[in-house]
Amino acid sequence: MPYRRLPNTDQARIRAMRTAIKICGETNVPDLAFSIKTKNEAEAFLPNFETAHQDYLTSFNSQVSAAKKYQQQIKILRLYRLPLHPSAQFRRHQKRNQARDETPLRTRTIQFRRT
């Protein structure tokens, strides 16, 4: 028996159901590969499935566009926030002090002489 591939995506499933319903309308009842009950179930299921697939695509596209806007806003925010962040300022002072071979006052330890 030859191998028959089944539809993998929702769009392919919709296309296959439409084709099956169309062929069922053109073919005599005794020559059908499936029962009339299956045909009726497919006709009842197809509009609901198409609506659900359309809703999914709409929400997916809106999420993609919202994510793009969010990434742009985060990029701008990082540009403005980074120089003002305390850890960035500490790193900047740390680099400057390393270049001068100095340590910041916060990290110096005071050693007392014993006499």
Backbone torsions as a table, in degrees:
resi	resn	phi	psi	omega
1	MET	NA	130.7	-177.9
2	PRO	-70.0	150.8	179.3
3	TYR	-78.5	132.2	179.8
4	ARG	-118.2	124.1	-179.4
5	ARG	-79.1	137.9	176.1
6	LEU	-93.3	154.4	179.5
7	PRO	-64.8	137.9	-176.8
8	ASN	-96.7	-32.7	-175.6
9	THR	-107.6	163.8	178.7
10	ASP	-63.0	-39.9	179.6
11	GLN	-62.8	-39.7	177.6
12	ALA	-67.7	-35.9	177.2
13	ARG	-65.8	-41.8	177.7
14	ILE	-62.2	-45.7	179.3
15	ARG	-61.0	-41.7	-179.9
16	ALA	-66.1	-40.5	178.8
17	MET	-66.7	-41.2	177.4
18	ARG	-60.3	-44.5	180.0
19	THR	-63.4	-42.3	180.0
20	ALA	-64.0	-41.7	179.1
21	ILE	-67.0	-39.9	178.7
22	LYS	-64.2	-45.8	179.3
23	ILE	-64.4	-36.9	179.5
24	CYS	-63.4	-34.5	178.2
25	GLY	-71.6	-27.5	-178.0
26	GLU	-91.3	-13.8	-173.2
27	THR	-104.6	150.0	175.0
28	ASN	-68.6	151.4	-177.4
29	VAL	-58.8	-44.7	-179.0
30	PRO	-67.7	-21.2	-177.8
31	ASP	-89.2	-0.3	-177.2
32	LEU	-69.9	148.5	177.6
33	ALA	-83.6	-12.8	178.5
34	PHE	-138.4	170.3	-172.9
35	SER	-80.9	165.3	177.2
36	ILE	-65.6	-33.7	177.7
37	LYS	-60.2	-43.5	178.4
38	THR	-64.3	-39.0	177.8
39	LYS	-62.8	-44.3	179.7
40	ASN	-65.1	-39.1	177.1
41	GLU	-64.1	-40.7	178.7
42	ALA	-65.6	-40.8	178.5
43	GLU	-65.6	-34.2	178.5
44	ALA	-76.2	-34.4	-175.8
45	PHE	-79.9	-33.8	-172.0
46	LEU	-58.2	-48.2	-179.6
47	PRO	-62.2	-39.1	178.7
48	ASN	-65.5	-40.5	179.7
49	PHE	-66.9	-40.5	177.7
50	GLU	-63.1	-41.7	179.0
51	THR	-64.2	-44.9	179.5
52	ALA	-63.3	-39.4	178.9
53	HIS	-66.3	-40.5	178.1
54	GLN	-64.2	-42.3	177.8
55	ASP	-62.4	-40.6	178.4
56	TYR	-62.2	-45.8	-179.5
57	LEU	-63.4	-40.1	179.5
58	THR	-63.0	-47.9	-179.3
59	SER	-67.2	-36.9	178.3
60	PHE	-63.1	-45.4	180.0
61	ASN	-65.1	-37.9	178.4
62	SER	-68.2	-35.8	176.7
63	GLN	-66.8	-38.4	178.9
64	VAL	-64.7	-45.4	-179.6
65	SER	-67.5	-37.2	177.1
66	ALA	-65.9	-37.7	178.9
67	ALA	-66.5	-37.4	177.7
68	LYS	-64.7	-44.2	177.9
69	LYS	-63.0	-41.4	-179.9
70	TYR	-62.8	-42.9	179.5
71	GLN	-64.1	-37.6	177.2
72	GLN	-65.0	-42.3	179.8
73	GLN	-66.1	-39.8	178.7
74	ILE	-64.8	-39.3	179.4
75	LYS	-62.3	-44.8	178.9
76	ILE	-65.8	-42.0	179.9
77	LEU	-61.9	-40.7	179.4
78	ARG	-65.3	-35.9	178.7
79	LEU	-63.9	-40.6	-177.3
80	TYR	-83.6	-30.6	-173.7
81	ARG	-83.3	-35.6	-170.8
82	LEU	-57.6	-47.3	-179.3
83	PRO	-66.9	-21.0	-177.3
84	LEU	-92.7	-11.2	-176.5
85	HIS	-71.0	137.9	-177.2
86	PRO	-58.0	-38.3	-179.5
87	SER	-67.7	-33.2	177.2
88	ALA	-68.3	-38.8	177.8
89	GLN	-65.8	-40.9	178.4
90	PHE	-62.2	-43.1	178.9
91	ARG	-63.4	-39.2	179.3
92	ARG	-63.5	-44.5	178.5
93	HIS	-66.8	-36.5	179.2
94	GLN	-63.2	-44.1	178.7
95	LYS	-64.2	-41.7	-179.5
96	ARG	-63.9	-41.4	-179.7
97	ASN	-70.6	-33.8	176.4
98	GLN	-65.7	-36.8	178.0
99	ALA	-65.5	-34.3	178.8
100	ARG	-89.2	-5.1	-175.2
101	ASP	64.2	39.1	177.0
102	GLU	-117.3	157.8	172.9
103	THR	-112.5	145.8	179.9
104	PRO	-66.1	156.5	-178.2
105	LEU	-59.4	-33.1	-177.4
106	ARG	-64.7	-29.2	-175.7
107	THR	-100.3	-6.4	178.7
108	ARG	-73.0	143.6	174.5
109	THR	-109.5	141.9	-179.3
110	ILE	-95.9	127.4	178.8
111	GLN	-113.9	130.3	179.3
112	PHE	-97.4	145.6	176.9
113	ARG	-87.4	138.8	174.5
114	ARG	-93.7	131.7	179.4
115	THR	-117.6	NA	NA
